[in-house]
């Protein structure tokens, strides 16, 4: 059985009662302060995976998607890019691959351009010569003999009278 007359148990009981009184004082002090409700905040952020390339087969697929910002969509063969904004407006661009040229490729293109230029000059000179020959033929002297007009031509033909 428990002996209440033991002085050591009395001291323990007093310590326990004092501890409970201190705890009650703390609770009383907390009750006098206004209670603040617990605040639980949950943040749901929109996906920001802008580093990911989106692919689409056609513009209808682009129109169906909902976007949170300007979003590029590439065709599978990388020839077309569609950029869709939050309003739903879509801009279409055509992509062309730019192949880096080294010094040899640039020299080849330069020489090919010179060849084409020379061909053009040769064609112009031959056209000029043909035009000059035609002018000379047309301005061949018309001569009259005994009141008859004869034209001289480079073809072998009989003179005709006019």
Secondary structure as GFF3:
##gff-version 3
##sequence-region A 1 162
A	DSSP	alpha_helix	7	32	.	.	.	ID=ss1
A	DSSP	beta_strand	54	55	.	.	.	ID=ss2
A	DSSP	alpha_helix	59	64	.	.	.	ID=ss3
A	DSSP	beta_strand	71	74	.	.	.	ID=ss4
A	DSSP	beta_strand	80	84	.	.	.	ID=ss5
A	DSSP	beta_strand	90	94	.	.	.	ID=ss6
A	DSSP	alpha_helix	103	138	.	.	.	ID=ss7
A	DSSP	beta_strand	142	145	.	.	.	ID=ss8
A	DSSP	beta_strand	148	151	.	.	.	ID=ss9
###
